[in-house]
Amino acid sequence: MLIDFFYSLRDARLPVSVKEYLTLLEALKANVIAPSLDDFYYLARITLVKDEQYFDKFDQAFGAYFKGVAQASELAFDIPLDWLKKKLQRDLSPEEKAQIEAMGGLDKLMERLKELFDEQKERHEGGNRWIGTGGTSPFGNGGYNPEGVRIGDAAAGNRTAVKVWEARAYRDYDDQVEIGTRNIKVALRRLRRFAREGAAEELDLPDTIRSTAANAGWLDLKMVPERHNKVKVLMLLDVGGSMDDHIKRTEELFSAAKAEFKHLEFYYFHNCVYDFLWKHNRRRHAERMPTWDVLHKFTSDYKLIFVGDATMSPYEVLQPGGSVEYNNAEAGAVWLRRLADHFPHHAWLNPEPEGLWAYRQSVSAIREVLGQRMYPLTLAGLETAMRTLSK
């Protein structure tokens, strides 16, 4: 049975070796775990997976082989879950949606939510007042409101919430994904600068062939100094939420950047940059990097590249406390301005179609803060962004 499991992991392109497989068998023979699928999952992961970047691939392969592994998510609030069980999915007409008015600002929205927590004593679905599901109330899940607070469960697809009250799990972008087109690499190469430095330790093949031919066939090796890539790049990657629609292209860009730049550093953020960033999405709450530390750690000669769709509530950019996940002390625009001032060579790559930018208030706000240095994540946009960063 387990030999097929081993091959299924290899088929999923996980670097699992025979030695690690034998270690798993030894552990099972020694009865180090109870006869439980959950315990076997953790044992297999700790013995077979070498690096955290492969956890997602392992989870997918494990789930496919054992017909799925359910994982319970813990919610970060004290509300009866049966209130939030989505039983009703309403499809409102444009006329109905036009009749739903916003609450009048983020502060009023949060004040009203607190009042409802004190007043409401039972589950509610539909309607336009209480915390519930499938209605037009600003609070709950599965309905529609242009300025709402989504509480628990998955999004209904409207993406109009200005706050999201739930435990959210994002995954790291895969830097090993196969590039769909080599043109992305070609575009990124415009940013590379090479300098001839160091000892002569790299073979100059064309000159060696010419010299050997001129020397009547006697081998005459010619060496040149090693080529050093002098470009230093810092990438800040938006992850989760509406960026889920752009995972494939973002992973292709990330993989190309990892292949092209020796000096590449990266961090994640969600929607907009605030006072901390993180390196691994699985540990984003435990291992945060203060944005001030990033500003102090990396010198101004780094090329700063933001990657994100810039699609969010304008509060998240312009107002303190606007983040969907916590109450940030300073507005996102303040942090974007600090980063832009520290890194004069900066650009924002946006995977959203450029034709939609005019309809996104947050896009306009970020473009203004960054001096209009936002470019579409297309080949033409990449070419333009790389030329801007090279100046």
VMD Tcl script that draws the C-alpha trace (Angstrom):
set ca {
  {0.00 0.00 0.00}
  {2.63 2.54 1.03}
  {4.82 1.99 -2.01}
  {1.96 3.39 -4.12}
  {1.73 6.33 -1.71}
  {5.46 6.92 -2.18}
  {5.10 6.97 -5.97}
  {2.08 9.27 -5.76}
  {4.25 11.80 -3.89}
  {6.93 11.48 -6.56}
  {4.29 11.97 -9.26}
  {3.31 15.19 -7.47}
  {6.92 16.37 -7.97}
  {7.84 16.15 -4.30}
  {11.56 15.41 -3.74}
  {10.97 12.27 -1.67}
  {13.89 9.84 -1.47}
  {13.96 6.10 -0.80}
  {15.91 6.71 2.41}
  {13.13 8.93 3.78}
  {10.54 6.33 2.76}
  {12.46 3.66 4.68}
  {12.57 5.98 7.70}
  {8.78 6.22 7.56}
  {8.49 2.42 7.46}
  {10.85 2.07 10.44}
  {8.77 4.54 12.43}
  {5.57 2.62 11.65}
  {7.25 -0.66 12.58}
  {8.26 0.84 15.92}
  {4.64 1.89 16.59}
  {5.53 5.51 17.25}
  {1.96 6.60 16.40}
  {-1.53 5.33 17.08}
  {-3.47 3.68 14.22}
  {-4.93 7.00 13.10}
  {-4.94 8.67 9.68}
  {-4.33 12.05 11.28}
  {-1.29 10.76 13.17}
  {0.00 9.09 10.01}
  {-0.35 12.38 8.12}
  {1.92 14.20 10.57}
  {4.40 11.33 10.72}
  {4.57 11.11 6.92}
  {5.03 14.86 6.60}
  {7.80 15.07 9.17}
  {9.71 12.15 7.66}
  {9.15 12.78 3.94}
  {9.00 16.55 3.49}
  {12.36 18.31 3.60}
  {11.22 21.91 3.36}
  {8.11 23.87 4.34}
  {7.69 25.14 0.80}
  {6.49 21.61 -0.15}
  {3.77 21.42 2.52}
  {1.01 22.47 0.14}
  {2.03 19.95 -2.51}
  {2.23 17.25 0.14}
  {-1.26 18.11 1.45}
  {-2.71 17.89 -2.05}
  {-0.99 14.58 -2.82}
  {-1.93 13.10 0.57}
  {-5.54 14.18 0.19}
  {-5.78 12.78 -3.34}
  {-4.31 9.41 -2.32}
  {-6.34 8.93 0.86}
  {-9.56 10.37 -0.64}
  {-9.35 13.68 1.18}
  {-8.31 14.85 4.61}
  {-10.72 17.20 6.31}
  {-9.25 20.05 8.28}
  {-11.35 22.01 10.72}
  {-10.76 25.73 10.80}
  {-11.03 27.63 14.05}
  {-12.95 30.87 14.00}
  {-11.55 33.84 15.86}
  {-14.80 35.03 17.42}
  {-17.41 33.83 19.86}
  {-20.58 33.51 17.75}
  {-22.72 30.36 17.47}
  {-21.62 28.68 14.25}
  {-25.15 27.63 13.30}
  {-25.98 31.32 12.85}
  {-23.36 31.53 10.16}
  {-24.18 28.33 8.31}
  {-24.94 29.40 4.82}
  {-28.35 28.08 3.82}
  {-29.39 30.88 1.56}
  {-27.61 32.31 -1.46}
  {-29.47 35.25 -2.89}
  {-28.99 36.55 -6.40}
  {-29.96 40.18 -6.35}
  {-30.78 42.15 -9.48}
  {-28.82 45.32 -10.27}
  {-31.88 47.34 -9.23}
  {-31.98 45.62 -5.82}
  {-28.27 46.11 -5.30}
  {-28.61 49.79 -6.20}
  {-31.15 50.21 -3.38}
  {-28.72 48.96 -0.72}
  {-27.00 51.92 0.85}
  {-23.63 51.99 2.56}
  {-23.59 52.61 6.30}
  {-21.75 55.91 5.90}
  {-18.15 55.12 6.88}
  {-15.94 52.60 8.62}
  {-16.34 54.01 12.13}
  {-20.16 53.95 11.94}
  {-20.02 50.43 10.50}
  {-18.02 49.12 13.48}
  {-20.17 50.98 16.00}
  {-23.30 49.41 14.52}
  {-21.72 45.93 14.63}
  {-21.01 46.35 18.35}
  {-24.63 47.38 18.98}
  {-25.93 44.29 17.15}
  {-23.67 41.98 19.19}
  {-25.36 43.37 22.33}
  {-28.91 43.17 20.93}
  {-29.08 39.99 18.83}
  {-29.82 36.75 20.70}
  {-30.53 34.21 17.93}
  {-29.58 33.16 14.44}
  {-30.95 35.14 11.50}
  {-30.89 34.64 7.73}
  {-32.05 36.96 5.00}
  {-33.20 40.46 5.84}
  {-31.36 43.76 6.06}
  {-30.77 44.37 9.78}
  {-29.27 41.55 11.89}
  {-26.02 39.60 11.71}
  {-26.92 36.66 9.49}
  {-26.63 34.93 6.15}
  {-27.82 35.64 2.63}
  {-29.31 39.06 3.26}
  {-28.51 42.69 2.57}
  {-27.39 43.49 6.11}
  {-23.85 44.90 6.31}
  {-22.94 42.10 8.75}
  {-22.81 38.35 8.17}
  {-22.10 36.07 5.26}
  {-23.36 35.04 1.84}
  {-25.34 38.18 1.00}
  {-24.62 41.51 -0.61}
  {-23.81 44.95 0.77}
  {-21.37 47.48 -0.70}
  {-19.77 48.13 2.70}
  {-19.99 45.06 4.88}
  {-18.20 43.00 7.51}
  {-17.98 39.34 6.45}
  {-18.17 37.04 9.49}
  {-16.98 33.48 8.98}
  {-17.31 30.98 6.09}
  {-16.21 31.57 2.51}
  {-16.92 34.70 0.53}
  {-20.05 34.85 -1.61}
  {-18.08 36.30 -4.47}
  {-19.16 39.95 -4.17}
  {-15.93 41.00 -2.39}
  {-17.46 44.15 -0.93}
  {-16.49 43.52 2.71}
  {-14.33 46.17 4.34}
  {-13.59 43.88 7.31}
  {-13.30 40.09 7.42}
  {-13.83 38.45 10.81}
  {-12.45 34.95 10.54}
  {-9.24 32.93 10.74}
  {-7.72 33.25 7.28}
  {-5.06 30.92 5.88}
  {-2.96 31.83 2.88}
  {-0.30 29.73 1.18}
  {3.12 30.75 -0.08}
  {3.57 31.29 -3.79}
  {5.36 28.34 -5.36}
  {8.76 29.40 -6.75}
  {9.21 26.06 -8.58}
  {6.25 26.35 -10.92}
  {7.06 25.84 -14.60}
  {7.02 29.09 -16.52}
  {4.19 29.19 -19.00}
  {6.22 31.43 -21.31}
  {9.91 32.24 -21.37}
  {9.03 35.79 -22.45}
  {8.54 36.67 -18.76}
  {12.18 35.81 -18.14}
  {13.24 37.76 -21.20}
  {11.37 40.84 -19.93}
  {12.95 40.55 -16.48}
  {16.42 40.32 -18.00}
  {16.15 43.95 -18.98}
  {16.69 44.74 -15.31}
  {19.87 42.70 -15.01}
  {23.23 44.45 -15.01}
  {26.39 42.43 -15.27}
  {29.94 43.49 -14.43}
  {33.16 41.66 -15.15}
  {34.77 41.14 -11.77}
  {36.94 38.70 -9.87}
  {39.36 35.96 -10.93}
  {39.36 34.38 -14.38}
  {37.41 31.25 -13.49}
  {34.71 30.96 -16.14}
  {35.34 29.20 -19.48}
  {35.14 31.45 -22.53}
  {33.95 28.84 -25.02}
  {33.97 30.94 -28.24}
  {37.50 32.21 -27.58}
  {38.66 28.69 -26.66}
  {37.38 27.30 -29.99}
  {39.04 30.09 -31.97}
  {42.34 29.71 -30.12}
  {42.36 25.91 -30.45}
  {41.69 26.12 -34.21}
  {44.43 28.70 -34.64}
  {46.79 26.45 -32.67}
  {46.48 23.53 -35.16}
  {44.04 21.63 -32.97}
  {46.02 21.78 -29.74}
  {43.59 22.61 -26.91}
  {44.04 26.20 -25.73}
  {41.66 27.00 -22.86}
  {40.63 30.63 -22.44}
  {39.11 31.85 -19.18}
  {37.24 35.04 -18.30}
  {36.23 36.57 -14.96}
  {32.99 35.28 -13.48}
  {29.88 37.28 -14.29}
  {28.24 38.76 -11.19}
  {24.67 39.96 -11.26}
  {24.73 43.36 -9.58}
  {20.97 43.95 -9.42}
  {19.35 43.63 -5.99}
  {15.58 43.17 -5.94}
  {13.05 43.35 -3.10}
  {9.61 41.93 -3.96}
  {6.52 42.57 -1.81}
  {3.74 40.15 -2.79}
  {0.04 40.56 -2.07}
  {-1.50 37.22 -1.08}
  {-5.01 35.99 -0.30}
  {-8.46 37.41 -0.98}
  {-8.92 38.72 -4.51}
  {-5.34 37.72 -5.36}
  {-6.51 34.08 -5.43}
  {-7.73 34.81 -8.96}
  {-4.17 35.61 -10.04}
  {-2.15 32.86 -8.36}
  {-0.94 31.24 -11.59}
  {0.47 34.41 -13.15}
  {1.95 35.58 -9.86}
  {3.69 32.22 -9.39}
  {5.05 32.39 -12.92}
  {6.45 35.86 -12.25}
  {7.85 34.77 -8.88}
  {9.53 31.71 -10.40}
  {11.05 33.79 -13.20}
  {12.34 36.36 -10.71}
  {13.91 33.63 -8.55}
  {15.66 32.25 -11.63}
  {16.87 35.61 -12.97}
  {18.04 37.49 -9.88}
  {20.77 36.25 -7.55}
  {20.01 38.94 -5.00}
  {16.25 38.57 -4.53}
  {14.46 39.15 -1.23}
  {10.70 38.86 -0.81}
  {7.96 39.36 1.77}
  {4.19 38.96 1.78}
  {1.41 41.40 2.67}
  {-2.39 41.35 2.33}
  {-4.13 44.03 0.26}
  {-1.91 46.92 1.38}
  {1.39 47.28 3.24}
  {1.06 48.26 6.89}
  {3.41 48.09 9.86}
  {4.53 44.46 9.39}
  {5.26 41.94 6.64}
  {5.92 38.20 6.74}
  {8.09 35.62 5.01}
  {5.97 32.46 5.38}
  {2.17 32.52 5.21}
  {1.81 29.54 7.54}
  {3.60 31.51 10.26}
  {2.40 34.97 9.39}
  {0.95 35.61 12.86}
  {3.93 34.22 14.78}
  {6.87 35.46 12.70}
  {6.19 38.97 11.52}
  {8.83 41.36 10.24}
  {8.20 45.00 11.19}
  {8.16 47.15 8.07}
  {10.52 49.55 9.82}
  {13.06 46.71 10.04}
  {12.73 46.09 6.29}
  {13.39 49.78 5.65}
  {16.48 49.65 7.86}
  {17.74 46.29 6.59}
  {17.75 46.95 2.84}
  {19.67 49.82 1.30}
  {18.18 52.26 -1.17}
  {19.95 50.65 -4.14}
  {17.46 47.75 -4.03}
  {14.81 47.75 -6.75}
  {11.41 47.54 -5.04}
  {8.66 45.63 -6.89}
  {5.13 45.44 -5.46}
  {2.92 42.69 -6.90}
  {-0.79 42.97 -6.18}
  {-4.18 43.76 -7.69}
  {-4.62 46.87 -5.47}
  {-8.31 45.95 -5.23}
  {-9.69 46.72 -1.78}
  {-11.81 49.20 0.12}
  {-10.34 52.72 -0.17}
  {-10.37 52.80 3.65}
  {-7.55 50.23 3.61}
  {-5.29 52.68 1.79}
  {-6.35 56.03 3.18}
  {-7.57 55.54 6.76}
  {-6.02 54.27 10.02}
  {-7.81 51.11 11.16}
  {-8.78 50.34 7.58}
  {-7.14 46.91 7.38}
  {-9.59 44.04 7.01}
  {-7.71 41.99 9.62}
  {-6.67 44.32 12.43}
  {-6.70 47.95 13.51}
  {-3.61 49.45 11.92}
  {-2.35 52.60 13.61}
  {-1.31 54.31 10.38}
  {-2.91 54.31 6.95}
  {-1.51 52.09 4.21}
  {-0.70 55.17 2.11}
  {1.71 56.34 4.81}
  {3.70 53.09 4.60}
  {3.64 53.06 0.80}
  {5.03 56.59 0.79}
  {7.82 55.62 3.21}
  {8.80 52.66 1.04}
  {8.71 54.74 -2.15}
  {10.87 57.43 -0.55}
  {13.42 54.90 0.72}
  {13.58 52.93 -2.53}
  {13.62 55.49 -5.38}
  {13.59 52.67 -7.96}
  {10.15 51.15 -7.40}
  {7.19 49.87 -9.42}
  {3.85 48.14 -8.81}
  {2.84 45.22 -11.05}
  {-0.92 44.71 -11.20}
  {-2.43 41.43 -12.55}
  {-5.88 43.05 -12.89}
  {-6.77 44.13 -16.47}
  {-5.75 47.74 -16.96}
  {-9.21 48.58 -18.31}
  {-10.68 47.99 -14.81}
  {-8.32 50.27 -12.94}
  {-10.48 53.36 -13.49}
  {-13.32 51.67 -11.58}
  {-11.21 50.88 -8.49}
  {-10.82 53.77 -6.03}
  {-8.02 51.94 -4.24}
  {-6.06 51.57 -7.49}
  {-6.26 55.30 -8.13}
  {-5.13 56.05 -4.55}
  {-2.11 53.74 -4.75}
  {-1.11 55.04 -8.20}
  {-1.16 58.58 -6.84}
  {1.00 57.64 -3.85}
  {3.55 55.86 -6.07}
  {3.71 58.58 -8.70}
  {1.71 56.58 -11.30}
  {4.32 53.79 -11.29}
  {1.78 51.00 -11.66}
  {2.03 48.66 -14.62}
  {-0.14 45.75 -15.81}
  {1.26 42.24 -15.33}
  {1.53 41.68 -19.08}
  {4.61 41.33 -21.26}
  {4.28 44.94 -22.41}
  {3.73 46.10 -18.82}
  {6.76 44.14 -17.63}
  {8.92 45.68 -20.36}
  {7.84 49.20 -19.32}
  {8.31 48.49 -15.61}
  {11.80 47.07 -16.14}
  {12.83 50.12 -18.16}
  {11.56 52.36 -15.36}
  {13.48 50.41 -12.71}
  {16.67 50.48 -14.80}
  {16.82 54.29 -14.93}
}
mol new
graphics top color blue
foreach p $ca { graphics top sphere $p radius 0.5 }
foreach p [lrange $ca 0 end-1] q [lrange $ca 1 end] { graphics top cylinder $p $q radius 0.2 }
display resetview
